[in-house]
Amino acid sequence: MAGEKVTLSGARETLLMTLYGKALESRLPHSLLKDRFADAAVRKIDYDFSRLKVDDNLGIGFAIRAKTLDVGVQDFLARNSDAIVLHLGCGLDTRFFRVDPPQGVDWFDVDYPEVIALRRKLYPSRDRYHLIASSVTEPDWLAEVPRNRPAIVVAEGVTPYLAADEGPRLFSRLVSHLAGGDLMFDAYSRFGLTLVRLNPAVKATGAEVHWAIEDPRELERAVPGLRFVEEIPAYKPEHGARMRLRARLFVRLWKYIPALRKIGRLLRYRF
C-alpha cells in the first residue's frame, strides 16, 4: 500500500526532521521516549527522510528535549486535573499520546491547516483532543480555547521560526486570553540560531530562523503578566552517555561554557 504523500517545504518541512529523529531514538535500545506513534507515522509517510541527514545523535537530542517538556506537562496536569493544554506548532509530534492526559483535560494541538490535515490521516482521534488548523500567529483561533481554566502552553521547535516581533505578540494574546498557568518552550541565542542555520537538516528544508532570546527576562518586559520561572539546560552530562564521542564531549563542555548553554535551552514562565 502506498504511503501518505507529503509535500511540505520551509519551516513546515522541519516537522519531518523532528518526527524522524524521535522515531530513530525510539528504535534504540533503552529508548528515552519510546515513541511508538512517531515510529508508526514515519513508516506510513511517503518521503525520502535520508535527505534530512538526521542521525542517532540528533534523534537523541530531540528525544531529550521532548521528554523534558513531556514531564513538565505531566507535572502541571498532576496539580491541575481540569487543565487545558495548548500545544503550539504541534507538527507531527505525538506529545498527546505520550502524556496520555487524564479525562478532565482538554488538549489543543495547533498548526497550519495542511499539517493538521496530515495529523488526521496519521493519528487516531480521542475524546477531548482538539485539532486547530491555523498558524499560531493568527489571533482568531484562540476563540476556540476556554478562558476559565488553568492552562499549560507548550511550544517545541517553534520560537526560532517566528519573527522577532511575532513571539511577544503571540504570548501577550495567550496571557490576556487564558486564566493563568505555565508557558514552556525552547529558545535560542543569536549564536544558537547561527548553528541552527548550519544544521544540514535545516539547510535541506530551506527553513529560515529569526527570533533569538539572549536574556529570558526580555519577555517579562515585553509581555505584561508573564513571569520568568526557570531555565532548564537542554542537556545534562548523563544525557550524553548514549551519544557518539564527539557529541558526548560537546555535552560536557555545555555545562561549563555559558555561551554554549545559551545556544538552546528550555524556558518556563508563569502567568
C-alpha positions in Angstrom: 0.0 0.0 0.0 1.3 3.4 -1.0 2.4 5.7 1.9 0.9 9.1 2.7 2.5 11.6 0.3 4.0 14.7 2.0 4.8 17.9 0.1 5.9 20.4 2.8 8.6 23.0 2.5 10.5 25.5 4.6 9.7 25.7 8.3 6.8 23.2 7.8 9.2 20.6 6.4 11.3 20.7 9.6 8.5 18.8 11.4 9.6 15.8 9.4 13.1 16.2 10.8 11.9 16.1 14.4 9.4 13.3 13.8 12.1 11.2 12.1 14.6 11.9 14.9 12.2 10.8 17.6 11.3 7.7 15.6 15.0 6.8 15.3 15.6 7.3 19.0 12.6 5.2 19.8 14.1 2.3 17.9 17.3 2.4 20.0 17.8 0.0 23.0 16.8 1.7 26.2 15.0 4.5 24.4 14.1 7.5 26.5 11.0 8.5 24.5 9.6 5.1 23.4 7.5 6.9 20.9 5.8 4.1 19.0 3.3 6.6 17.4 6.2 8.6 15.8 7.8 5.4 14.6 4.5 4.2 13.1 3.9 7.6 11.4 7.3 7.6 9.7 6.6 4.1 8.3 3.2 5.4 6.9 4.7 8.5 5.2 5.9 8.6 1.6 9.0 10.8 1.9 12.8 10.5 1.5 13.9 11.0 5.1 17.5 10.4 4.1 17.7 13.9 2.6 17.3 15.4 6.1 20.6 13.8 7.3 19.2 13.1 10.7 21.4 10.7 12.7 21.1 9.0 16.1 22.8 11.9 17.9 20.2 14.4 16.6 17.4 12.0 17.4 18.6 11.6 21.0 18.8 15.4 21.3 15.2 15.7 20.1 14.1 13.0 22.5 15.8 14.7 25.5 14.1 18.0 24.7 10.7 16.3 24.1 10.9 14.2 27.3 11.7 17.3 29.4 8.7 19.1 28.0 6.5 16.0 28.5 7.5 15.8 32.2 6.7 19.5 32.6 3.2 18.9 31.2 2.6 15.8 33.3 3.7 17.7 36.5 1.3 20.5 35.7 -1.6 18.1 35.0 -0.9 16.3 38.2 -1.6 19.6 40.0 -4.4 20.7 37.7 -6.7 17.8 36.7 -9.1 20.1 34.9 -6.5 22.0 32.9 -6.2 22.7 29.2 -3.0 22.0 27.2 -2.1 24.2 24.3 0.5 22.6 22.1 1.6 25.3 19.7 3.1 24.4 16.3 2.5 20.8 17.1 3.7 19.5 13.8 3.5 15.7 13.8 4.7 15.4 17.4 2.8 12.8 19.4 3.0 14.5 22.8 -0.7 14.0 23.5 -0.3 10.2 23.2 2.9 10.1 25.1 1.5 12.1 28.0 -1.9 10.4 27.8 -3.7 13.1 29.9 -6.4 12.3 32.4 -10.1 12.6 31.4 -10.7 16.0 32.8 -8.1 17.6 30.5 -8.9 19.3 27.1 -5.9 19.2 24.8 -5.5 21.5 21.8 -2.9 20.9 19.0 -2.4 24.0 16.8 -0.7 24.1 13.4 -1.1 25.1 9.8 -4.1 23.5 8.0 -2.0 21.2 5.8 -0.2 19.9 8.9 -3.5 19.3 10.8 -4.9 17.5 7.7 -1.9 15.2 7.8 -2.3 14.6 11.5 -5.9 13.4 11.0 -4.6 10.8 8.5 -1.8 9.5 10.7 -3.1 9.6 14.2 -6.3 8.4 15.9 -8.9 10.8 17.4 -9.7 10.8 21.1 -12.2 12.4 23.4 -11.3 16.0 24.4 -8.5 16.0 21.9 -8.9 19.1 19.7 -7.1 20.0 16.5 -7.0 23.6 15.4 -6.0 24.3 11.8 -4.3 27.7 11.9 -1.0 29.4 12.0 -0.2 30.1 15.7 0.4 33.8 14.9 -3.2 34.3 13.7 -5.3 35.7 16.5 -8.7 34.1 15.8 -8.0 30.5 16.7 -7.9 31.4 20.4 -11.6 31.8 20.4 -11.9 28.0 20.4 -9.9 27.7 23.7 -11.7 28.1 27.1 -10.7 31.1 29.2 -11.6 30.0 32.7 -9.3 27.0 33.4 -5.7 26.6 34.3 -3.5 26.1 31.2 -0.1 24.9 30.2 1.2 26.2 26.9 4.0 24.2 25.2 5.9 25.2 22.1 8.7 22.9 20.9 10.8 23.9 17.9 8.6 26.9 17.2 10.0 30.2 18.5 13.1 30.3 16.2 10.8 30.4 13.2 8.8 33.3 14.4 9.7 36.9 13.5 11.2 38.8 16.5 8.0 40.8 17.0 5.6 37.9 16.5 6.7 36.0 19.5 5.9 38.6 22.2 2.6 39.4 20.4 1.6 35.8 20.4 2.5 35.4 24.1 0.7 38.6 25.0 -2.5 37.2 23.4 -2.2 34.0 25.3 -1.7 35.8 28.7 -4.7 38.0 28.0 -6.9 35.2 27.0 -6.1 32.4 29.5 -6.9 32.4 33.2 -3.3 31.5 34.2 -0.8 28.8 34.1 2.6 27.9 32.7 4.4 28.5 29.4 7.3 26.2 28.3 9.3 26.4 25.1 12.8 26.1 23.7 14.7 29.3 22.9 18.0 30.0 21.1 20.6 32.7 21.4 21.9 34.6 18.3 24.9 32.2 18.2 22.4 29.3 18.6 20.5 30.5 15.6 23.7 30.6 13.6 24.3 27.0 14.4 20.7 26.1 13.6 21.2 27.6 10.1 24.3 25.5 9.6 22.5 22.3 10.6 22.3 20.0 7.5 18.7 19.0 8.2 17.5 22.6 8.4 19.5 23.6 5.3 17.9 20.7 3.4 14.4 22.2 4.1 15.3 25.8 3.3 13.7 26.9 6.6 14.7 30.3 8.0 15.1 31.2 11.7 14.7 34.6 13.1 13.9 35.1 16.8 16.8 34.9 19.3 16.4 35.3 23.0 19.6 36.2 24.8 18.1 37.1 28.2 14.9 35.2 29.4 13.8 38.3 31.3 13.4 40.1 28.0 10.0 38.6 27.7 8.9 39.8 31.1 9.5 43.3 29.9 7.8 42.7 26.6 4.8 40.7 27.8 3.0 42.1 30.9 1.8 39.4 33.2 4.5 36.9 32.2 7.0 35.9 34.9 10.2 34.0 34.3 10.4 30.9 36.5 13.4 28.9 35.4 15.9 28.0 32.6 16.3 24.3 32.1 19.5 23.0 30.4 18.9 21.4 27.1 21.4 18.7 28.0 22.9 17.2 31.2 26.1 15.1 31.2 24.2 11.9 31.8 22.2 12.6 28.6 25.3 12.4 26.5 26.2 8.9 27.6 24.2 7.4 24.7 25.7 9.7 22.1 28.8 9.3 20.0 32.1 10.6 21.3 32.1 13.9 19.6 28.6 14.7 20.8 29.4 13.5 24.3 32.3 15.9 24.5 30.1 18.8 23.4 27.5 18.0 26.1 30.3 18.0 28.7 31.5 21.4 27.6 28.0 22.7 27.6 28.0 22.6 31.4 31.0 24.9 31.8 30.7 27.4 29.0 27.9 30.0 29.3 27.8 30.8 25.6 27.2 27.1 24.8 24.4 26.8 27.5 22.6 29.7 25.8 22.7 28.1 22.4 19.5 26.3 23.1 17.7 25.9 26.4 14.2 25.3 27.7 12.5 28.3 29.4 9.5 28.2 31.8 7.3 31.1 32.6 4.2 31.6 34.7 1.2 33.9 34.0 
